[in-house]
Amino acid sequence: MIPFLDVGQTYLELQDEIDAAVAGVLTGGWFVLGPEVELFESEYAAFVGATHCVGVGNGLDALHLILRALGIGPGDEVIVPSNTFIATWLAVSYAGATPVPVEPNEATYNLDPRSLSEAITEKTRAICAVHLYGQPAAMTAINEVADAHGLHVIEDAAQAHGARHALFEVGNAGVAAAWSFYPGKNLGAFGDGGAITTQDEALANRLRALRNYGSTVKYEYEVQGFNTRLDEIQAAVLRVKLRHLVRWNQRRAVIAQVYREGLMDTPVVLPEVMDGADPSWHLFVIRSLKRDALRAGLHRRGVDSLVHYPAPPNRQSAYAPMFGDRCYPIAERMGNEVLSLPIGPHLSVRDAEAVVSAVRESLVQSG
Ligand SMILES: *Cc1c(COP(=O)(O)O)cnc(C)c1O
């Protein structure tokens, strides 16, 4: 069986380093907002190219706190992709604002800058761009539209650790970026974790208060905050893993290349890489009109695959009361056609070649 993901494998690979890092925290006896979080924050800020990094409990909270720190709330609208993971929308709802979906470009699966203007109203405060599947969103064009309308640009970089673009820095191309360290992400903790990067010092200070009950000085509360902090054990683990992220992403890129070359002449739609982009390849997503048959064929041949995501957020019961039967056709169609092939540092080139063969055989069989 070729597994889709193997989050335990990184531990086995780095066992000595990780054991030492975790033991260091346990014997140090300091578990929340301490030296490991501070060190990770400065190391991750440097990795991204940002001046500030604020560790938080998870990626959803990272997005939520950014919106709060920008003063976005009830009566405000925030533009989100119609085809993103639901957390992007939930963060807007948490803040009391309204998510306004905009459809993606069908080639890149990312927010289509050409569709932004028609979604902007006098209530719009921000655009939340998602680097979906680890492909950098069209930040230059998105920023142009945002600047013309005086809007904040927020990056949901939860799938884009280490993604690069020649014309802008991923995670540093808007007012702030949200990162998730959920175990399955390119940089994953052994539990939940998240962070915010920004160049804006005042914003970073508000975020530091918001993650910690609204306080930066013990027992003084500037605002009504939350409790959402990256903990010391996860930060210690992330510091170790960060040193291997570039190498792991390179392995993902090699797998992606095997897939792209091996499937070029088949009827499946392959992911398109924007000019200047160097994706993190969080997911390798193909499209097929016979997606379900293909997935079943892969399963029979011992290849795990997943669908990201089967139905857009507006189709979920969580948002049905708000959106009724409004339809976002591109997101809808993607939900029916997309299929994620296994990708990650747990796979060898030989595994990737086996996946290619399994896809080709399954396509022949399903006609
Ligand atoms: C994983 C993810 C999130 C949420 O991160 P959590 O740490 O799971 O809360 C948000 N947006 C996107 C695009 C994600 O993939």
The ligand as an SDF file (V2000), in Angstrom:
LIG
                    3D

 15 15  0  0  0  0  0  0  0  0999 V2000
   -5.1450   23.4310    7.6680 C   0  0  0  0  0  0  0  0  0  0  0  0
   -5.7310   24.6850    7.1250 C   0  0  0  0  0  0  0  0  0  0  0  0
   -6.2570   25.6790    7.9510 C   0  0  0  0  0  0  0  0  0  0  0  0
   -6.4730   25.5000    9.4220 C   0  0  0  0  0  0  0  0  0  0  0  0
   -5.3820   25.1370   10.1570 O   0  0  0  0  0  0  0  0  0  0  0  0
   -5.5950   24.3640   11.5540 P   0  0  0  0  0  0  0  0  0  0  0  0
   -4.2640   24.4140   12.1830 O   0  0  0  0  0  0  0  0  0  0  0  0
   -6.0400   22.9870   11.2200 O   0  0  0  0  0  0  0  0  0  0  0  0
   -6.6240   25.1270   12.3200 O   0  0  0  0  0  0  0  0  0  0  0  0
   -6.6770   26.8630    7.3760 C   0  0  0  0  0  0  0  0  0  0  0  0
   -6.6280   27.0500    6.0490 N   0  0  0  0  0  0  0  0  0  0  0  0
   -6.1550   26.1150    5.2150 C   0  0  0  0  0  0  0  0  0  0  0  0
   -6.1110   26.3940    3.7520 C   0  0  0  0  0  0  0  0  0  0  0  0
   -5.7100   24.8830    5.7180 C   0  0  0  0  0  0  0  0  0  0  0  0
   -5.2630   23.9460    4.8780 O   0  0  0  0  0  0  0  0  0  0  0  0
  1  2  1  0
  2  3  1  0
  2 14  2  0
  3  4  1  0
  3 10  2  0
  4  5  1  0
  5  6  1  0
  6  7  2  0
  6  8  1  0
  6  9  1  0
 10 11  1  0
 11 12  2  0
 12 13  1  0
 12 14  1  0
 14 15  1  0
M  END
$$$$
